[in-house]
Amino acid sequence: MKSKITLPNVLAIAAALLIVGSLIYPWWSLEIEVIGKTFIYPYIIRGPATEAIGYRRTAQMPLLTGFLVACIVFALIGSVLKKTAGRIVLVLAGVFASLATWRFYVRAASIASRYHMTVQGHAVARWMAFSPLKVAGKLEPGFYMVIAGAVVCFLAAILHGVFRPSPAKAKETPVDGTQA
């Protein structure tokens, strides 16, 4: 019986590490003049603005984090599966990472639109008793790392099994090093 598991695909492992790294670094920051800089991760909001907005986590954050953990697991599983099964799982990991990135960007754009600004940009906003305030939004390294992780997942799926020795070549070379 043939095994469905093979040597790991190094690109898929690199993709999983990029996605793990994206969870460590913030994805977006929002700097409000009087309040200070607040960092938004896929799973929590950290910074002084949390006191002003009244929460540290939205309802979508656990879903986004679960999606990213699924991407990591799929990339690691796909790295050891053979041929088509491995490619399918790696493509799924890339698609899920792409969807998570897209959804986060849409959410950030929604928040930025409240201040009449772009996701990466500056604006003058009115907020409660503080008026007018300078607001600046910036995409952070975590956002770019998950995009890189998705791209590397797709690349790993394309190259899955390409750099592995074929069974015919493995049988031609004797173990003891003598010529046949």
C-alpha positions in Angstrom: 0.0 0.0 0.0 1.4 3.4 -1.0 1.6 6.2 1.5 -0.2 9.4 0.8 2.5 11.4 2.8 5.8 12.5 1.3 8.7 14.8 2.1 7.4 18.3 3.1 7.1 21.0 0.6 9.5 23.8 1.8 7.5 26.5 0.1 4.3 25.5 1.9 6.1 25.5 5.2 7.4 29.0 4.4 3.8 30.1 3.6 2.6 28.8 6.9 5.4 30.7 8.7 4.5 33.9 6.9 0.9 33.5 8.0 2.0 32.8 11.6 4.1 35.9 11.4 1.2 37.9 10.2 -0.6 37.1 13.4 2.3 38.5 15.4 2.5 41.9 13.7 -0.4 44.4 13.4 -2.3 44.6 10.1 -3.5 48.2 10.3 -2.9 51.2 12.5 -5.0 54.2 13.2 -3.4 57.3 14.6 -5.7 59.9 16.1 -4.1 63.2 17.0 -5.2 63.6 20.6 -5.6 60.0 21.5 -2.5 58.4 19.9 -1.7 55.3 17.8 -3.9 52.2 17.9 -2.9 48.9 16.3 -5.4 46.6 14.8 -4.6 42.9 14.6 -6.9 40.2 13.1 -7.8 39.1 16.7 -7.7 42.3 18.8 -7.5 46.1 18.8 -4.6 47.5 21.0 -4.0 51.1 21.9 -5.6 54.1 23.4 -8.5 54.3 21.0 -10.0 51.2 22.6 -11.1 53.3 25.5 -12.7 55.8 23.2 -14.6 53.3 21.0 -15.5 51.0 24.0 -14.3 47.6 22.8 -11.1 45.7 22.0 -12.6 43.0 19.8 -15.4 42.9 17.1 -17.6 40.0 16.3 -15.7 39.3 13.1 -12.3 39.0 14.7 -12.6 35.4 16.0 -13.9 34.3 12.6 -10.9 36.0 10.8 -8.5 34.4 13.3 -10.1 31.0 12.8 -9.7 31.5 9.0 -6.0 32.3 9.4 -5.4 29.3 11.7 -7.1 27.1 9.0 -4.8 28.5 6.4 -1.8 27.6 8.5 -3.1 24.1 9.1 -3.9 23.6 5.4 -0.5 24.8 4.3 1.2 22.4 6.7 -1.0 19.4 5.7 -0.7 20.2 2.0 3.1 20.3 2.4 3.2 16.6 3.1 0.4 15.3 1.0 1.3 13.8 -2.4 0.5 15.2 -5.9 -3.1 16.4 -6.5 -4.3 16.2 -2.9 -1.4 18.3 -1.7 -2.0 20.9 -4.5 -5.7 21.1 -3.7 -5.1 21.7 0.0 -2.4 24.3 -0.7 -4.7 26.2 -3.1 -7.4 26.1 -0.4 -4.9 27.6 2.0 -4.0 30.4 -0.5 -7.7 31.1 -1.2 -8.6 31.3 2.5 -5.7 33.6 3.2 -6.7 35.8 0.2 -10.3 35.9 1.5 -9.2 36.8 5.0 -7.0 39.6 3.6 -9.9 40.9 1.4 -12.4 40.8 4.3 -10.0 42.7 6.7 -9.3 45.3 4.0 -13.1 45.8 3.5 -13.6 46.2 7.2 -10.7 48.7 7.5 -12.1 50.7 4.5 -15.4 50.8 6.3 -13.8 52.3 9.4 -11.7 54.7 7.4 -14.8 55.9 5.5 -16.2 57.1 8.8 -13.4 59.7 8.9 -13.7 60.4 5.2 -10.2 59.0 4.4 -8.6 56.0 2.6 -7.2 53.0 4.4 -3.7 54.5 3.8 -4.1 58.2 4.3 -4.7 61.3 6.4 -7.9 63.1 7.2 -9.4 65.7 9.5 -12.3 64.2 11.4 -14.9 65.3 13.9 -15.3 62.9 16.9 -17.3 63.6 20.1 -15.9 66.6 22.0 -12.7 66.6 20.0 -13.1 68.6 16.8 -11.3 68.7 14.4 -8.8 65.8 14.8 -6.1 64.7 12.5 -6.4 61.0 11.7 -3.9 58.8 9.8 -4.4 55.2 8.8 -1.6 52.9 7.6 -1.4 49.2 6.6 1.1 47.5 8.7 3.6 44.6 8.1 1.1 41.8 9.2 -1.2 42.7 6.3 1.6 42.4 3.8 2.9 39.1 5.4 -0.5 37.4 4.9 -0.6 38.5 1.3 2.9 37.1 0.8 1.8 33.9 2.6 -1.1 33.5 0.2 1.1 34.1 -2.9 3.7 31.5 -1.6 0.8 29.0 -1.0 -0.2 29.3 -4.6 3.4 29.0 -5.7 3.9 26.0 -3.5 0.8 24.4 -5.1 2.1 25.0 -8.6 5.6 23.6 -7.8 4.3 20.8 -5.5 6.2 17.7 -6.3 8.4 19.2 -9.0 11.7 19.0 -7.1 11.2 15.5 -5.7 13.1 12.6 -7.2 11.0 10.3 -9.3 10.7 6.6 -8.2 12.4 5.4 -11.4 15.5 7.4 -10.7 15.6 6.3 -7.1 15.6 2.6 -8.1 18.4 3.1 -10.6 20.9 4.2 -8.1 22.2 1.3 -5.9 22.4 1.8 -2.2 26.0 0.6 -1.8 27.3 3.1 -4.5 28.4 0.5 -7.1 27.6 0.8 -10.7 24.9 -1.4 -12.1 
